[in-house]
Amino acid sequence: MNDETNVTSFRLAPMSALIRSVTLLLLALPLALLAAPLFGEMLPAEPALVIIAAYAWIWFRFRPSRFVVHRSGIEVCWPLKRRGIPRKEISNVRVIDGEELKTETGWCVRVGSGGGCANLKLIRERALC
């Protein structure tokens, strides 16, 4: 999907305040584990390093950074990979607002590293019914 004419790029929507708060709180967890020895607590560093590795893997591998619409299809871009969906495989498209999306899919949208893919599958299955 390298056709450069009529290309539109969309960044990932910003996190909601709740999700941003939970993310920042959880980002502090490995820092607290690593800082514990400064306060007299002798905790091993391995759990913090495992958490940091998991956070990095999720951020770079499972969180899309942008969506690119080409004449030939759609490309989903992550920091470490890309996936193109050819136009001929897209059977239906419609524009919906946030409230309609919430009504159709519920609160589960955008929760978890694989939540987006699971929600896209759910939307696709409902469209086929």
Backbone torsions as a table, in degrees:
resi	resn	phi	psi	omega
1	MET	NA	60.9	-177.2
2	ASN	-106.1	16.3	176.8
3	ASP	-71.2	122.0	-172.0
4	GLU	-94.4	-0.1	178.4
5	THR	-88.9	139.7	179.7
6	ASN	55.3	50.7	178.9
7	VAL	-101.7	131.7	176.0
8	THR	-124.5	131.3	-178.2
9	SER	-113.8	134.0	179.4
10	PHE	-121.4	125.9	175.9
11	ARG	-76.0	160.7	176.5
12	LEU	-62.7	140.4	178.5
13	ALA	-61.7	148.0	179.2
14	PRO	-65.3	153.6	177.7
15	MET	-68.0	148.4	172.8
16	SER	-69.2	163.5	-178.7
17	ALA	-60.1	-40.2	-179.9
18	LEU	-64.5	-49.4	-179.1
19	ILE	-64.7	-39.8	177.6
20	ARG	-62.0	-42.4	179.3
21	SER	-63.1	-45.9	179.2
22	VAL	-63.8	-41.4	179.1
23	THR	-61.1	-47.4	-179.6
24	LEU	-64.9	-38.1	178.0
25	LEU	-63.1	-45.4	-179.7
26	LEU	-70.6	-27.6	175.5
27	LEU	-66.7	-26.4	179.6
28	ALA	-75.7	-20.7	-176.6
29	LEU	-57.5	-53.6	180.0
30	PRO	-65.4	-31.3	177.3
31	LEU	-65.1	-40.2	177.7
32	ALA	-65.0	-40.3	178.5
33	LEU	-64.8	-38.4	179.1
34	LEU	-73.6	-29.6	-178.8
35	ALA	-84.9	-12.6	-176.5
36	ALA	-52.8	-40.8	179.1
37	PRO	-61.0	-25.6	177.8
38	LEU	-66.4	-22.0	-178.7
39	PHE	-108.0	18.0	175.1
40	GLY	89.5	-2.0	177.8
41	GLU	-90.2	125.5	179.7
42	MET	-96.0	91.9	177.8
43	LEU	-112.4	142.6	177.0
44	PRO	-68.3	150.9	-178.5
45	ALA	-80.6	-18.0	-174.7
46	GLU	-57.4	-44.4	179.0
47	PRO	-59.4	-40.5	178.4
48	ALA	-64.3	-40.3	-180.0
49	LEU	-67.6	-36.3	176.5
50	VAL	-65.5	-42.8	178.8
51	ILE	-63.5	-44.3	178.8
52	ILE	-61.1	-42.7	178.7
53	ALA	-63.2	-41.6	178.7
54	ALA	-64.8	-43.6	178.2
55	TYR	-60.2	-45.4	-179.1
56	ALA	-64.0	-42.9	179.6
57	TRP	-61.3	-45.6	179.4
58	ILE	-63.8	-45.9	-176.2
59	TRP	-64.0	-44.7	-175.3
60	PHE	-86.4	-24.7	-174.5
61	ARG	-104.9	-30.3	-171.8
62	PHE	-116.7	-5.3	-178.6
63	ARG	-108.4	105.6	-178.9
64	PRO	-61.2	144.4	177.9
65	SER	-98.1	-27.7	178.1
66	ARG	-164.1	164.5	176.7
67	PHE	-123.2	129.9	-177.6
68	VAL	-117.3	126.2	179.0
69	VAL	-101.7	116.6	177.6
70	HIS	-106.2	167.3	173.9
71	ARG	-61.5	-31.0	-176.0
72	SER	-92.4	-3.6	179.2
73	GLY	155.0	-159.7	-178.5
74	ILE	-119.0	141.3	177.1
75	GLU	-121.6	127.2	176.0
76	VAL	-100.0	124.8	-174.8
77	CYS	-113.5	124.0	171.3
78	TRP	-108.7	163.2	177.5
79	PRO	-58.8	-31.3	-176.8
80	LEU	-111.1	1.5	179.4
81	LYS	-160.6	168.4	176.0
82	ARG	-138.6	149.8	175.3
83	ARG	-137.6	125.3	178.0
84	GLY	-100.2	138.8	175.1
85	ILE	-116.1	107.8	-178.3
86	PRO	-61.4	147.1	-178.4
87	ARG	-57.5	-35.3	-177.8
88	LYS	-67.0	-19.4	177.7
89	GLU	-89.0	-7.2	179.2
90	ILE	-92.8	113.5	-174.8
91	SER	-94.9	-24.1	-175.0
92	ASN	-156.3	140.8	177.6
93	VAL	-139.9	141.2	174.4
94	ARG	-150.2	152.9	179.7
95	VAL	-96.2	128.4	175.6
96	ILE	-132.5	153.3	178.2
97	ASP	-91.2	177.1	-176.6
98	GLY	-60.7	-40.0	-179.3
99	GLU	-66.3	-41.1	178.5
100	GLU	-66.2	-39.2	177.1
101	LEU	-62.7	-42.4	178.9
102	LYS	-64.3	-39.1	178.8
103	THR	-64.2	-41.3	-176.8
104	GLU	-77.1	-37.3	-172.8
105	THR	-113.2	-15.4	179.5
106	GLY	83.4	-169.6	-174.8
107	TRP	-74.3	-15.4	-173.3
108	CYS	-66.4	-11.9	-177.4
109	VAL	-61.7	134.0	175.7
110	ARG	67.6	25.4	176.2
111	VAL	-105.1	123.9	177.8
112	GLY	89.4	160.7	-176.2
113	SER	-67.0	-33.6	179.5
114	GLY	-101.7	5.7	-176.3
115	GLY	-60.7	-38.9	-179.1
116	GLY	-61.8	-44.7	180.0
117	CYS	-66.0	-40.5	178.5
118	ALA	-64.0	-39.0	179.7
119	ASN	-69.7	-37.3	176.5
120	LEU	-63.9	-38.5	177.5
121	LYS	-64.0	-42.5	178.9
122	LEU	-61.3	-45.5	179.4
123	ILE	-62.2	-43.0	-179.5
124	ARG	-63.2	-43.5	179.7
125	GLU	-64.2	-39.1	178.4
126	ARG	-66.4	-35.8	179.6
127	ALA	-67.4	-30.6	-177.9
128	LEU	-79.9	-16.9	-178.1
129	CYS	-74.6	NA	NA
